[in-house]
Amino acid sequence: MKKHTREVEAKLMTFTCQWCKQTVTQLRLPSPHSYCSERCRTEARREQQKQLMRLRRAK
Ligand SMILES: [Zn+2]
């Protein structure tokens, strides 16, 4: 098994949750879409899928 020479660093980041718009500071890996909690991530994904379905239906 190969050992990672360098792991992706989690950093203390302050960001605005894409779902509830709260500004939070969390130790996390850098990512383009940031949510303050699993719940927000789940809710946002659900809403995105709903909108996609709506768009498909509108065509
Ligand atoms: Zn949130």
N, CA, C, O and the ligand as a Tripos MOL2 file, in Angstrom:
@<TRIPOS>MOLECULE
protein
  237   235    60     0     0
PROTEIN
NO_CHARGES

@<TRIPOS>ATOM
      1 N           0.8460   -1.2020    0.0000 N.3       1 MET1
      2 CA          0.0000    0.0000    0.0000 C.3       1 MET1
      3 C           0.8830    1.2540    0.0000 C.2       1 MET1
      4 O           1.8130    1.3930    0.7950 O.2       1 MET1
      5 N           0.5580    2.1360   -0.9020 N.am      2 LYS2
      6 CA          1.3450    3.3620   -1.0140 C.3       2 LYS2
      7 C           0.8290    4.4090   -0.0210 C.2       2 LYS2
      8 O          -0.3710    4.6410    0.1250 O.2       2 LYS2
      9 N           1.7760    5.0080    0.6300 N.am      3 LYS3
     10 CA          1.3840    6.0330    1.6090 C.3       3 LYS3
     11 C           1.3770    7.4060    0.9330 C.2       3 LYS3
     12 O           2.2380    7.7110    0.1080 O.2       3 LYS3
     13 N           0.4140    8.2020    1.2890 N.am      4 HIS4
     14 CA          0.3720    9.5570    0.7320 C.3       4 HIS4
     15 C           1.5370   10.3690    1.2780 C.2       4 HIS4
     16 O           1.7660   10.4230    2.4860 O.2       4 HIS4
     17 N           2.2540   10.9860    0.3830 N.am      5 THR5
     18 CA          3.3490   11.8330    0.8440 C.3       5 THR5
     19 C           2.7960   13.1420    1.3980 C.2       5 THR5
     20 O           3.3280   13.7190    2.3470 O.2       5 THR5
     21 N           1.7080   13.5870    0.7690 N.am      6 ARG6
     22 CA          1.1100   14.8320    1.2420 C.3       6 ARG6
     23 C          -0.4070   14.7370    1.1480 C.2       6 ARG6
     24 O          -0.9670   14.5050    0.0760 O.2       6 ARG6
     25 N          -1.0480   14.9180    2.2730 N.am      7 GLU7
     26 CA         -2.5000   14.8610    2.2770 C.3       7 GLU7
     27 C          -3.0750   16.2390    1.9940 C.2       7 GLU7
     28 O          -2.4320   17.2650    2.2180 O.2       7 GLU7
     29 N          -4.2880   16.2330    1.5030 N.am      8 VAL8
     30 CA         -4.9680   17.5120    1.3000 C.3       8 VAL8
     31 C          -5.2580   18.1050    2.6750 C.2       8 VAL8
     32 O          -5.8510   17.4630    3.5420 O.2       8 VAL8
     33 N          -4.8340   19.3110    2.8390 N.am      9 GLU9
     34 CA         -4.9680   19.9360    4.1490 C.3       9 GLU9
     35 C          -6.3560   20.5060    4.3860 C.2       9 GLU9
     36 O          -6.9080   21.2090    3.5390 O.2       9 GLU9
     37 N          -6.8970   20.1990    5.5200 N.am     10 ALA10
     38 CA         -8.1200   20.8650    5.9380 C.3      10 ALA10
     39 C          -7.7110   22.1900    6.5480 C.2      10 ALA10
     40 O          -6.7540   22.2680    7.3180 O.2      10 ALA10
     41 N          -8.4400   23.2180    6.1980 N.am     11 LYS11
     42 CA         -8.1060   24.5380    6.7220 C.3      11 LYS11
     43 C          -9.2980   25.1520    7.4160 C.2      11 LYS11
     44 O         -10.4540   24.8660    7.1030 O.2      11 LYS11
     45 N          -8.9800   26.0040    8.3680 N.am     12 LEU12
     46 CA        -10.0400   26.7280    9.0440 C.3      12 LEU12
     47 C         -10.5210   27.8150    8.0910 C.2      12 LEU12
     48 O          -9.8170   28.7910    7.8330 O.2      12 LEU12
     49 N         -11.7200   27.6330    7.5770 N.am     13 MET13
     50 CA        -12.2110   28.5460    6.5570 C.3      13 MET13
     51 C         -13.5040   29.2160    6.9990 C.2      13 MET13
     52 O         -14.3840   28.6010    7.6010 O.2      13 MET13
     53 N         -13.5800   30.4950    6.6760 N.am     14 THR14
     54 CA        -14.8230   31.2210    6.9130 C.3      14 THR14
     55 C         -15.5180   31.3740    5.5710 C.2      14 THR14
     56 O         -14.9400   31.8880    4.6130 O.2      14 THR14
     57 N         -16.7470   30.9300    5.5120 N.am     15 PHE15
     58 CA        -17.4670   30.9830    4.2420 C.3      15 PHE15
     59 C         -18.9540   31.1530    4.5140 C.2      15 PHE15
     60 O         -19.4320   30.9920    5.6370 O.2      15 PHE15
     61 N         -19.6660   31.4870    3.4360 N.am     16 THR16
     62 CA        -21.1110   31.6300    3.5500 C.3      16 THR16
     63 C         -21.7640   30.3710    3.0000 C.2      16 THR16
     64 O         -21.4780   29.9510    1.8780 O.2      16 THR16
     65 N         -22.6120   29.7950    3.7710 N.am     17 CYS17
     66 CA        -23.3180   28.5870    3.3420 C.3      17 CYS17
     67 C         -24.1640   28.9120    2.1130 C.2      17 CYS17
     68 O         -24.9220   29.8820    2.1040 O.2      17 CYS17
     69 N         -24.0220   28.0840    1.0770 N.am     18 GLN18
     70 CA        -24.7380   28.3120   -0.1760 C.3      18 GLN18
     71 C         -26.2440   28.0960   -0.0170 C.2      18 GLN18
     72 O         -27.0340   28.4960   -0.8730 O.2      18 GLN18
     73 N         -26.6210   27.4700    1.0670 N.am     19 TRP19
     74 CA        -28.0400   27.1460    1.2420 C.3      19 TRP19
     75 C         -28.7280   28.0810    2.2280 C.2      19 TRP19
     76 O         -29.7200   28.7200    1.8750 O.2      19 TRP19
     77 N         -28.2250   28.1740    3.4520 N.am     20 CYS20
     78 CA        -28.9180   28.9780    4.4690 C.3      20 CYS20
     79 C         -28.3220   30.3830    4.6120 C.2      20 CYS20
     80 O         -28.8150   31.2000    5.3900 O.2      20 CYS20
     81 N         -27.2510   30.6530    3.8460 N.am     21 LYS21
     82 CA        -26.6290   31.9780    3.7950 C.3      21 LYS21
     83 C         -26.0280   32.4300    5.1190 C.2      21 LYS21
     84 O         -25.8060   33.6210    5.3380 O.2      21 LYS21
     85 N         -25.7740   31.4870    5.9790 N.am     22 GLN22
     86 CA        -25.1070   31.8080    7.2340 C.3      22 GLN22
     87 C         -23.6110   31.8240    7.0080 C.2      22 GLN22
     88 O         -23.0900   31.0180    6.2370 O.2      22 GLN22
     89 N         -22.9210   32.7270    7.6660 N.am     23 THR23
     90 CA        -21.4640   32.7340    7.5850 C.3      23 THR23
     91 C         -20.9260   31.9140    8.7440 C.2      23 THR23
     92 O         -21.2120   32.1870    9.9100 O.2      23 THR23
     93 N         -20.1460   30.9070    8.3990 N.am     24 VAL24
     94 CA        -19.6250   30.0050    9.4160 C.3      24 VAL24
     95 C         -18.1210   29.8250    9.2530 C.2      24 VAL24
     96 O         -17.5720   30.0340    8.1720 O.2      24 VAL24
     97 N         -17.4760   29.4420   10.3230 N.am     25 THR25
     98 CA        -16.0510   29.1290   10.2640 C.3      25 THR25
     99 C         -15.8870   27.6620   10.6470 C.2      25 THR25
    100 O         -16.2630   27.2370   11.7390 O.2      25 THR25
    101 N         -15.3160   26.9040    9.7200 N.am     26 GLN26
    102 CA        -15.1760   25.4680    9.9570 C.3      26 GLN26
    103 C         -13.8360   24.9730    9.4510 C.2      26 GLN26
    104 O         -13.2590   25.5340    8.5190 O.2      26 GLN26
    105 N         -13.3510   23.9160   10.0770 N.am     27 LEU27
    106 CA        -12.1570   23.2530    9.5950 C.3      27 LEU27
    107 C         -12.5940   22.3070    8.4840 C.2      27 LEU27
    108 O         -13.2840   21.3180    8.7320 O.2      27 LEU27
    109 N         -12.1850   22.6210    7.2570 N.am     28 ARG28
    110 CA        -12.6830   21.8180    6.1410 C.3      28 ARG28
    111 C         -11.7350   21.8610    4.9590 C.2      28 ARG28
    112 O         -10.8370   22.7000    4.8790 O.2      28 ARG28
    113 N         -11.9620   20.9350    4.0500 N.am     29 LEU29
    114 CA        -11.1850   20.9000    2.8230 C.3      29 LEU29
    115 C         -11.7130   21.9590    1.8830 C.2      29 LEU29
    116 O         -12.9200   22.1990    1.8430 O.2      29 LEU29
    117 N         -10.8360   22.6040    1.1210 N.am     30 PRO30
    118 CA        -11.2920   23.6200    0.1770 C.3      30 PRO30
    119 C         -12.1850   22.9910   -0.8880 C.2      30 PRO30
    120 O         -11.8250   21.9810   -1.4930 O.2      30 PRO30
    121 N         -13.3440   23.5930   -1.1120 N.am     31 SER31
    122 CA        -14.2450   23.1070   -2.1610 C.3      31 SER31
    123 C         -15.0710   24.2730   -2.6760 C.2      31 SER31
    124 O         -15.3480   25.2200   -1.9400 O.2      31 SER31
    125 N         -15.4670   24.2020   -3.9540 N.am     32 PRO32
    126 CA        -16.1850   25.3280   -4.5540 C.3      32 PRO32
    127 C         -17.5610   25.5620   -3.9400 C.2      32 PRO32
    128 O         -17.9960   26.7050   -3.7980 O.2      32 PRO32
    129 N         -18.2420   24.4850   -3.5790 N.am     33 HIS33
    130 CA        -19.5680   24.6550   -2.9990 C.3      33 HIS33
    131 C         -19.5100   24.3570   -1.5200 C.2      33 HIS33
    132 O         -19.1340   23.2600   -1.1090 O.2      33 HIS33
    133 N         -19.8770   25.3190   -0.7380 N.am     34 SER34
    134 CA        -19.7300   25.1680    0.6970 C.3      34 SER34
    135 C         -21.0670   25.2330    1.4050 C.2      34 SER34
    136 O         -21.8690   26.1420    1.1910 O.2      34 SER34
    137 N         -21.2780   24.2620    2.2350 N.am     35 TYR35
    138 CA        -22.4770   24.2380    3.0570 C.3      35 TYR35
    139 C         -22.0590   24.0690    4.5030 C.2      35 TYR35
    140 O         -21.0620   23.4110    4.8010 O.2      35 TYR35
    141 N         -22.8300   24.6700    5.4030 N.am     36 CYS36
    142 CA        -22.4330   24.6500    6.8090 C.3      36 CYS36
    143 C         -22.6790   23.2910    7.4440 C.2      36 CYS36
    144 O         -22.1020   22.9790    8.4860 O.2      36 CYS36
    145 N         -23.5370   22.4740    6.8220 N.am     37 SER37
    146 CA        -23.8400   21.1790    7.4250 C.3      37 SER37
    147 C         -24.2780   20.1820    6.3560 C.2      37 SER37
    148 O         -24.6020   20.5530    5.2280 O.2      37 SER37
    149 N         -24.2800   18.9210    6.7370 N.am     38 GLU38
    150 CA        -24.7520   17.8780    5.8200 C.3      38 GLU38
    151 C         -26.1920   18.1580    5.4140 C.2      38 GLU38
    152 O         -26.5940   17.9230    4.2750 O.2      38 GLU38
    153 N         -26.9420   18.6550    6.3550 N.am     39 ARG39
    154 CA        -28.3500   18.9190    6.1060 C.3      39 ARG39
    155 C         -28.5300   19.9590    4.9950 C.2      39 ARG39
    156 O         -29.3570   19.7870    4.1000 O.2      39 ARG39
    157 N         -27.7510   21.0260    5.0640 N.am     40 CYS40
    158 CA        -27.8190   22.0590    4.0350 C.3      40 CYS40
    159 C         -27.3960   21.4810    2.6870 C.2      40 CYS40
    160 O         -27.9970   21.7900    1.6580 O.2      40 CYS40
    161 N         -26.3800   20.6570    2.6960 N.am     41 ARG41
    162 CA        -25.9040   20.0470    1.4540 C.3      41 ARG41
    163 C         -27.0110   19.1920    0.8290 C.2      41 ARG41
    164 O         -27.2560   19.2480   -0.3760 O.2      41 ARG41
    165 N         -27.6640   18.4080    1.6700 N.am     42 THR42
    166 CA        -28.7270   17.5240    1.1990 C.3      42 THR42
    167 C         -29.9040   18.3300    0.6600 C.2      42 THR42
    168 O         -30.4390   18.0330   -0.4080 O.2      42 THR42
    169 N         -30.2970   19.3470    1.4110 N.am     43 GLU43
    170 CA        -31.4230   20.1750    1.0060 C.3      43 GLU43
    171 C         -31.1350   20.8880   -0.3110 C.2      43 GLU43
    172 O         -31.9950   20.9690   -1.1890 O.2      43 GLU43
    173 N         -29.9290   21.3980   -0.4340 N.am     44 ALA44
    174 CA        -29.5460   22.1270   -1.6430 C.3      44 ALA44
    175 C         -29.5560   21.1980   -2.8450 C.2      44 ALA44
    176 O         -30.0020   21.5800   -3.9260 O.2      44 ALA44
    177 N         -29.0630   19.9740   -2.6570 N.am     45 ARG45
    178 CA        -29.0270   19.0220   -3.7600 C.3      45 ARG45
    179 C         -30.4490   18.6600   -4.1870 C.2      45 ARG45
    180 O         -30.7500   18.5530   -5.3760 O.2      45 ARG45
    181 N         -31.3090   18.4750   -3.1950 N.am     46 ARG46
    182 CA        -32.7000   18.1330   -3.4840 C.3      46 ARG46
    183 C         -33.3650   19.2420   -4.3080 C.2      46 ARG46
    184 O         -34.0830   18.9780   -5.2720 O.2      46 ARG46
    185 N         -33.1100   20.4680   -3.9040 N.am     47 GLU47
    186 CA        -33.7090   21.6160   -4.5950 C.3      47 GLU47
    187 C         -33.1670   21.7330   -6.0190 C.2      47 GLU47
    188 O         -33.9060   22.0470   -6.9520 O.2      47 GLU47
    189 N         -31.8710   21.4750   -6.1710 N.am     48 GLN48
    190 CA        -31.2570   21.5150   -7.5040 C.3      48 GLN48
    191 C         -31.9100   20.5030   -8.4290 C.2      48 GLN48
    192 O         -32.1940   20.7990   -9.5900 O.2      48 GLN48
    193 N         -32.1450   19.3160   -7.9090 N.am     49 GLN49
    194 CA        -32.7530   18.2720   -8.7260 C.3      49 GLN49
    195 C         -34.1790   18.6240   -9.1030 C.2      49 GLN49
    196 O         -34.6320   18.3420  -10.2120 O.2      49 GLN49
    197 N         -34.8830   19.2460   -8.1630 N.am     50 LYS50
    198 CA        -36.2440   19.6910   -8.4310 C.3      50 LYS50
    199 C         -36.2560   20.6850   -9.5870 C.2      50 LYS50
    200 O         -37.0890   20.5970  -10.4890 O.2      50 LYS50
    201 N         -35.3160   21.6340   -9.5460 N.am     51 GLN51
    202 CA        -35.2510   22.6540  -10.5960 C.3      51 GLN51
    203 C         -34.8690   22.0410  -11.9350 C.2      51 GLN51
    204 O         -35.3720   22.4580  -12.9790 O.2      51 GLN51
    205 N         -33.9810   21.0530  -11.9090 N.am     52 LEU52
    206 CA        -33.6010   20.3720  -13.1410 C.3      52 LEU52
    207 C         -34.8010   19.6960  -13.7740 C.2      52 LEU52
    208 O         -35.0020   19.7700  -14.9860 O.2      52 LEU52
    209 N         -35.5970   19.0360  -12.9450 N.am     53 MET53
    210 CA        -36.7880   18.3480  -13.4410 C.3      53 MET53
    211 C         -37.7520   19.3530  -14.0430 C.2      53 MET53
    212 O         -38.3680   19.1050  -15.0790 O.2      53 MET53
    213 N         -37.8710   20.4940  -13.3750 N.am     54 ARG54
    214 CA        -38.7630   21.5520  -13.8450 C.3      54 ARG54
    215 C         -38.3140   22.0480  -15.2210 C.2      54 ARG54
    216 O         -39.1310   22.2410  -16.1210 O.2      54 ARG54
    217 N         -36.9990   22.2510  -15.3660 N.am     55 LEU55
    218 CA        -36.4420   22.7290  -16.6300 C.3      55 LEU55
    219 C         -36.6950   21.7230  -17.7430 C.2      55 LEU55
    220 O         -37.0530   22.0940  -18.8610 O.2      55 LEU55
    221 N         -36.5070   20.4510  -17.4260 N.am     56 ARG56
    222 CA        -36.7200   19.4200  -18.4430 C.3      56 ARG56
    223 C         -38.1670   19.3780  -18.8820 C.2      56 ARG56
    224 O         -38.4750   19.1940  -20.0600 O.2      56 ARG56
    225 N         -39.0600   19.5560  -17.9010 N.am     57 ARG57
    226 CA        -40.4780   19.4930  -18.2030 C.3      57 ARG57
    227 C         -40.9070   20.6910  -19.0610 C.2      57 ARG57
    228 O         -41.7850   20.5780  -19.9170 O.2      57 ARG57
    229 N         -40.2620   21.8420  -18.8100 N.am     58 ALA58
    230 CA        -40.6340   23.0780  -19.5060 C.3      58 ALA58
    231 C         -40.2850   23.0370  -20.9890 C.2      58 ALA58
    232 O         -40.8660   23.7670  -21.7940 O.2      58 ALA58
    233 N         -39.3250   22.1720  -21.3460 N.am     59 LYS59
    234 CA        -38.8910   22.1250  -22.7410 C.3      59 LYS59
    235 C         -39.9310   21.4950  -23.6680 C.2      59 LYS59
    236 O         -39.7010   21.3890  -24.8730 O.2      59 LYS59
    237 ZN        -26.2850   26.0900    5.8920 Zn       60 ZN60
@<TRIPOS>BOND
     1     1     2 1
     2     2     3 1
     3     3     4 2
     4     3     5 am
     5     5     6 1
     6     6     7 1
     7     7     8 2
     8     7     9 am
     9     9    10 1
    10    10    11 1
    11    11    12 2
    12    11    13 am
    13    13    14 1
    14    14    15 1
    15    15    16 2
    16    15    17 am
    17    17    18 1
    18    18    19 1
    19    19    20 2
    20    19    21 am
    21    21    22 1
    22    22    23 1
    23    23    24 2
    24    23    25 am
    25    25    26 1
    26    26    27 1
    27    27    28 2
    28    27    29 am
    29    29    30 1
    30    30    31 1
    31    31    32 2
    32    31    33 am
    33    33    34 1
    34    34    35 1
    35    35    36 2
    36    35    37 am
    37    37    38 1
    38    38    39 1
    39    39    40 2
    40    39    41 am
    41    41    42 1
    42    42    43 1
    43    43    44 2
    44    43    45 am
    45    45    46 1
    46    46    47 1
    47    47    48 2
    48    47    49 am
    49    49    50 1
    50    50    51 1
    51    51    52 2
    52    51    53 am
    53    53    54 1
    54    54    55 1
    55    55    56 2
    56    55    57 am
    57    57    58 1
    58    58    59 1
    59    59    60 2
    60    59    61 am
    61    61    62 1
    62    62    63 1
    63    63    64 2
    64    63    65 am
    65    65    66 1
    66    66    67 1
    67    67    68 2
    68    67    69 am
    69    69    70 1
    70    70    71 1
    71    71    72 2
    72    71    73 am
    73    73    74 1
    74    74    75 1
    75    75    76 2
    76    75    77 am
    77    77    78 1
    78    78    79 1
    79    79    80 2
    80    79    81 am
    81    81    82 1
    82    82    83 1
    83    83    84 2
    84    83    85 am
    85    85    86 1
    86    86    87 1
    87    87    88 2
    88    87    89 am
    89    89    90 1
    90    90    91 1
    91    91    92 2
    92    91    93 am
    93    93    94 1
    94    94    95 1
    95    95    96 2
    96    95    97 am
    97    97    98 1
    98    98    99 1
    99    99   100 2
   100    99   101 am
   101   101   102 1
   102   102   103 1
   103   103   104 2
   104   103   105 am
   105   105   106 1
   106   106   107 1
   107   107   108 2
   108   107   109 am
   109   109   110 1
   110   110   111 1
   111   111   112 2
   112   111   113 am
   113   113   114 1
   114   114   115 1
   115   115   116 2
   116   115   117 am
   117   117   118 1
   118   118   119 1
   119   119   120 2
   120   119   121 am
   121   121   122 1
   122   122   123 1
   123   123   124 2
   124   123   125 am
   125   125   126 1
   126   126   127 1
   127   127   128 2
   128   127   129 am
   129   129   130 1
   130   130   131 1
   131   131   132 2
   132   131   133 am
   133   133   134 1
   134   134   135 1
   135   135   136 2
   136   135   137 am
   137   137   138 1
   138   138   139 1
   139   139   140 2
   140   139   141 am
   141   141   142 1
   142   142   143 1
   143   143   144 2
   144   143   145 am
   145   145   146 1
   146   146   147 1
   147   147   148 2
   148   147   149 am
   149   149   150 1
   150   150   151 1
   151   151   152 2
   152   151   153 am
   153   153   154 1
   154   154   155 1
   155   155   156 2
   156   155   157 am
   157   157   158 1
   158   158   159 1
   159   159   160 2
   160   159   161 am
   161   161   162 1
   162   162   163 1
   163   163   164 2
   164   163   165 am
   165   165   166 1
   166   166   167 1
   167   167   168 2
   168   167   169 am
   169   169   170 1
   170   170   171 1
   171   171   172 2
   172   171   173 am
   173   173   174 1
   174   174   175 1
   175   175   176 2
   176   175   177 am
   177   177   178 1
   178   178   179 1
   179   179   180 2
   180   179   181 am
   181   181   182 1
   182   182   183 1
   183   183   184 2
   184   183   185 am
   185   185   186 1
   186   186   187 1
   187   187   188 2
   188   187   189 am
   189   189   190 1
   190   190   191 1
   191   191   192 2
   192   191   193 am
   193   193   194 1
   194   194   195 1
   195   195   196 2
   196   195   197 am
   197   197   198 1
   198   198   199 1
   199   199   200 2
   200   199   201 am
   201   201   202 1
   202   202   203 1
   203   203   204 2
   204   203   205 am
   205   205   206 1
   206   206   207 1
   207   207   208 2
   208   207   209 am
   209   209   210 1
   210   210   211 1
   211   211   212 2
   212   211   213 am
   213   213   214 1
   214   214   215 1
   215   215   216 2
   216   215   217 am
   217   217   218 1
   218   218   219 1
   219   219   220 2
   220   219   221 am
   221   221   222 1
   222   222   223 1
   223   223   224 2
   224   223   225 am
   225   225   226 1
   226   226   227 1
   227   227   228 2
   228   227   229 am
   229   229   230 1
   230   230   231 1
   231   231   232 2
   232   231   233 am
   233   233   234 1
   234   234   235 1
   235   235   236 2
@<TRIPOS>SUBSTRUCTURE
     1 MET1         2 RESIDUE 1 A MET
     2 LYS2         6 RESIDUE 1 A LYS
     3 LYS3        10 RESIDUE 1 A LYS
     4 HIS4        14 RESIDUE 1 A HIS
     5 THR5        18 RESIDUE 1 A THR
     6 ARG6        22 RESIDUE 1 A ARG
     7 GLU7        26 RESIDUE 1 A GLU
     8 VAL8        30 RESIDUE 1 A VAL
     9 GLU9        34 RESIDUE 1 A GLU
    10 ALA10       38 RESIDUE 1 A ALA
    11 LYS11       42 RESIDUE 1 A LYS
    12 LEU12       46 RESIDUE 1 A LEU
    13 MET13       50 RESIDUE 1 A MET
    14 THR14       54 RESIDUE 1 A THR
    15 PHE15       58 RESIDUE 1 A PHE
    16 THR16       62 RESIDUE 1 A THR
    17 CYS17       66 RESIDUE 1 A CYS
    18 GLN18       70 RESIDUE 1 A GLN
    19 TRP19       74 RESIDUE 1 A TRP
    20 CYS20       78 RESIDUE 1 A CYS
    21 LYS21       82 RESIDUE 1 A LYS
    22 GLN22       86 RESIDUE 1 A GLN
    23 THR23       90 RESIDUE 1 A THR
    24 VAL24       94 RESIDUE 1 A VAL
    25 THR25       98 RESIDUE 1 A THR
    26 GLN26      102 RESIDUE 1 A GLN
    27 LEU27      106 RESIDUE 1 A LEU
    28 ARG28      110 RESIDUE 1 A ARG
    29 LEU29      114 RESIDUE 1 A LEU
    30 PRO30      118 RESIDUE 1 A PRO
    31 SER31      122 RESIDUE 1 A SER
    32 PRO32      126 RESIDUE 1 A PRO
    33 HIS33      130 RESIDUE 1 A HIS
    34 SER34      134 RESIDUE 1 A SER
    35 TYR35      138 RESIDUE 1 A TYR
    36 CYS36      142 RESIDUE 1 A CYS
    37 SER37      146 RESIDUE 1 A SER
    38 GLU38      150 RESIDUE 1 A GLU
    39 ARG39      154 RESIDUE 1 A ARG
    40 CYS40      158 RESIDUE 1 A CYS
    41 ARG41      162 RESIDUE 1 A ARG
    42 THR42      166 RESIDUE 1 A THR
    43 GLU43      170 RESIDUE 1 A GLU
    44 ALA44      174 RESIDUE 1 A ALA
    45 ARG45      178 RESIDUE 1 A ARG
    46 ARG46      182 RESIDUE 1 A ARG
    47 GLU47      186 RESIDUE 1 A GLU
    48 GLN48      190 RESIDUE 1 A GLN
    49 GLN49      194 RESIDUE 1 A GLN
    50 LYS50      198 RESIDUE 1 A LYS
    51 GLN51      202 RESIDUE 1 A GLN
    52 LEU52      206 RESIDUE 1 A LEU
    53 MET53      210 RESIDUE 1 A MET
    54 ARG54      214 RESIDUE 1 A ARG
    55 LEU55      218 RESIDUE 1 A LEU
    56 ARG56      222 RESIDUE 1 A ARG
    57 ARG57      226 RESIDUE 1 A ARG
    58 ALA58      230 RESIDUE 1 A ALA
    59 LYS59      234 RESIDUE 1 A LYS
    60 ZN60       237 GROUP 0 **** ****
